[in-house]
Amino acid sequence: MDVDPKLLEILVCPVTRSRLRYDREKQELISDRAGLAYPVREGIPIMLPEEARELADAEMRPA
């Protein structure tokens, strides 16, 4: 299940307030600036820092 594209346009990282990118394969919203991946469950982004996983260096893109 994908995230609504209009929703992706307005969502930001709750930690850094930076833009997010969507990883369709892993069903996560990625904040490269914070180094966090927020899960998307049943099409609903879970935007809680305590629910996010930390990204490995290889997973991050330059901000």
N, C-alpha and C positions, 0 to 999 in steps of 0.2 A: 504494500500500500504506500503510495507516494504522498508527500506533503504538498499541500496546495501552493502553487507558485506565488500567488498573491500574499500568502502568509509568509513565505520566505523573504519577500521584499521588505517586510516590516519587522521581522524578528531580529533581535540583536543579542549578543552574548550578555547575560546578566552580570557578569564579572567586569568585563572591559567595555561594554557598550559598542563593541565592534561588530562588523558584518559577519555572517556565518555562511558556510558553504555546506551543501547537502551531499552526503555520501550515500547514494542510493543502495549500493551493495551492502553496506554495513548498517543501513537505516540509522544514521547519526547526523546530527548537525555539528559541524566542526568550527571551533573558534581557534584559529591558528595563533592569534595574539595571546590568548589565555592558555593555549596548549591543552584544551579540553574538548571532549566529544560528548555531546548531549544525545541521549537515546531518543528514538522516535518509535513509539509503541502504538500499533494499530492506527498509524497516520497522525498521532498526536505527539508533538514535541514535548519532552519532559525537560523543562528549562530550569531545573534545580541544580545548583553547583554540587550538592552532595550526591546527586544521581549521575553526574558526569564522570567519565573515566579520563585519566591523564593520557595524553598522546605521547608516543615514543618520538624521538627526534626525527626519525625517518618518515613519520606520518605528517609532519608539519610542512606547510608551504610558507615561504617568506611573506610577511604581511605587507 
